[in-house]
Amino acid sequence: MEKNWIKIYTTSLLTTANLVMTLLQEHEIEVVQLNKQDSSYLRFGEIELYIHEQHFKEAIEIIIKSGL
């Protein structure tokens, strides 16, 4: 991954990660999803979302307003 990416959201639920990712993309924020869940047991591990650091403030506001 390039420089200047920061973690904006972490969850163990793929559906929640996809929802947040879609929400940010709708606001034209580029998002990268890194799935660290165990492939055999999806209850272990987390899914992390990363964005460019210049969008951090806007992304946090979007996530807070959405209630996620």
C-alpha positions as protocol buffer text, in pm:
chain_id: "A"
residue {
  index: 1
  type: MET
  ca { x: 0 y: 0 z: 0 }
}
residue {
  index: 2
  type: GLU
  ca { x: 119 y: 355 z: -70 }
}
residue {
  index: 3
  type: LYS
  ca { x: 227 y: 604 z: 190 }
}
residue {
  index: 4
  type: ASN
  ca { x: -22 y: 837 z: 360 }
}
residue {
  index: 5
  type: TRP
  ca { x: -289 y: 570 z: 416 }
}
residue {
  index: 6
  type: ILE
  ca { x: -437 y: 549 z: 764 }
}
residue {
  index: 7
  type: LYS
  ca { x: -673 y: 305 z: 929 }
}
residue {
  index: 8
  type: ILE
  ca { x: -1017 y: 461 z: 966 }
}
residue {
  index: 9
  type: TYR
  ca { x: -1235 y: 167 z: 1076 }
}
residue {
  index: 10
  type: THR
  ca { x: -1198 y: -184 z: 1220 }
}
residue {
  index: 11
  type: THR
  ca { x: -1467 y: -449 z: 1263 }
}
residue {
  index: 12
  type: SER
  ca { x: -1505 y: -824 z: 1278 }
}
residue {
  index: 13
  type: LEU
  ca { x: -1821 y: -812 z: 1065 }
}
residue {
  index: 14
  type: LEU
  ca { x: -1775 y: -819 z: 689 }
}
residue {
  index: 15
  type: THR
  ca { x: -2120 y: -671 z: 628 }
}
residue {
  index: 16
  type: THR
  ca { x: -2043 y: -371 z: 849 }
}
residue {
  index: 17
  type: ALA
  ca { x: -1706 y: -319 z: 679 }
}
residue {
  index: 18
  type: ASN
  ca { x: -1873 y: -327 z: 338 }
}
residue {
  index: 19
  type: LEU
  ca { x: -2141 y: -83 z: 455 }
}
residue {
  index: 20
  type: VAL
  ca { x: -1884 y: 168 z: 583 }
}
residue {
  index: 21
  type: MET
  ca { x: -1675 y: 121 z: 269 }
}
residue {
  index: 22
  type: THR
  ca { x: -1973 y: 190 z: 44 }
}
residue {
  index: 23
  type: LEU
  ca { x: -2074 y: 491 z: 251 }
}
residue {
  index: 24
  type: LEU
  ca { x: -1728 y: 647 z: 218 }
}
residue {
  index: 25
  type: GLN
  ca { x: -1710 y: 567 z: -154 }
}
residue {
  index: 26
  type: GLU
  ca { x: -2045 y: 742 z: -205 }
}
residue {
  index: 27
  type: HIS
  ca { x: -1872 y: 1054 z: -71 }
}
residue {
  index: 28
  type: GLU
  ca { x: -1588 y: 1000 z: -322 }
}
residue {
  index: 29
  type: ILE
  ca { x: -1338 y: 883 z: -60 }
}
residue {
  index: 30
  type: GLU
  ca { x: -1109 y: 607 z: -184 }
}
residue {
  index: 31
  type: VAL
  ca { x: -1111 y: 312 z: 57 }
}
residue {
  index: 32
  type: VAL
  ca { x: -896 y: -1 z: 78 }
}
residue {
  index: 33
  type: GLN
  ca { x: -1022 y: -302 z: 270 }
}
residue {
  index: 34
  type: LEU
  ca { x: -772 y: -534 z: 440 }
}
residue {
  index: 35
  type: ASN
  ca { x: -934 y: -856 z: 558 }
}
residue {
  index: 36
  type: LYS
  ca { x: -731 y: -1018 z: 836 }
}
residue {
  index: 37
  type: GLN
  ca { x: -993 y: -1277 z: 926 }
}
residue {
  index: 38
  type: ASP
  ca { x: -899 y: -1643 z: 946 }
}
residue {
  index: 39
  type: SER
  ca { x: -1027 y: -1813 z: 631 }
}
residue {
  index: 40
  type: SER
  ca { x: -1147 y: -2119 z: 826 }
}
residue {
  index: 41
  type: TYR
  ca { x: -1307 y: -1940 z: 1121 }
}
residue {
  index: 42
  type: LEU
  ca { x: -1450 y: -1605 z: 1019 }
}
residue {
  index: 43
  type: ARG
  ca { x: -1508 y: -1511 z: 1382 }
}
residue {
  index: 44
  type: PHE
  ca { x: -1134 y: -1465 z: 1438 }
}
residue {
  index: 45
  type: GLY
  ca { x: -958 y: -1158 z: 1310 }
}
residue {
  index: 46
  type: GLU
  ca { x: -1071 y: -822 z: 1186 }
}
residue {
  index: 47
  type: ILE
  ca { x: -1137 y: -628 z: 872 }
}
residue {
  index: 48
  type: GLU
  ca { x: -962 y: -292 z: 848 }
}
residue {
  index: 49
  type: LEU
  ca { x: -1051 y: 2 z: 625 }
}
residue {
  index: 50
  type: TYR
  ca { x: -783 y: 247 z: 514 }
}
residue {
  index: 51
  type: ILE
  ca { x: -813 y: 589 z: 351 }
}
residue {
  index: 52
  type: HIS
  ca { x: -574 y: 865 z: 247 }
}
residue {
  index: 53
  type: GLU
  ca { x: -494 y: 1074 z: 553 }
}
residue {
  index: 54
  type: GLN
  ca { x: -615 y: 1395 z: 386 }
}
residue {
  index: 55
  type: HIS
  ca { x: -974 y: 1260 z: 402 }
}
residue {
  index: 56
  type: PHE
  ca { x: -957 y: 1160 z: 770 }
}
residue {
  index: 57
  type: LYS
  ca { x: -1170 y: 1441 z: 917 }
}
residue {
  index: 58
  type: GLU
  ca { x: -1440 y: 1410 z: 652 }
}
residue {
  index: 59
  type: ALA
  ca { x: -1450 y: 1030 z: 683 }
}
residue {
  index: 60
  type: ILE
  ca { x: -1482 y: 1039 z: 1061 }
}
residue {
  index: 61
  type: GLU
  ca { x: -1773 y: 1283 z: 1035 }
}
residue {
  index: 62
  type: ILE
  ca { x: -1947 y: 1060 z: 780 }
}
residue {
  index: 63
  type: ILE
  ca { x: -1905 y: 750 z: 996 }
}
residue {
  index: 64
  type: ILE
  ca { x: -2026 y: 930 z: 1311 }
}
residue {
  index: 65
  type: LYS
  ca { x: -2330 y: 1076 z: 1135 }
}
residue {
  index: 66
  type: SER
  ca { x: -2422 y: 732 z: 999 }
}
residue {
  index: 67
  type: GLY
  ca { x: -2426 y: 585 z: 1350 }
}
residue {
  index: 68
  type: LEU
  ca { x: -2186 y: 303 z: 1268 }
}
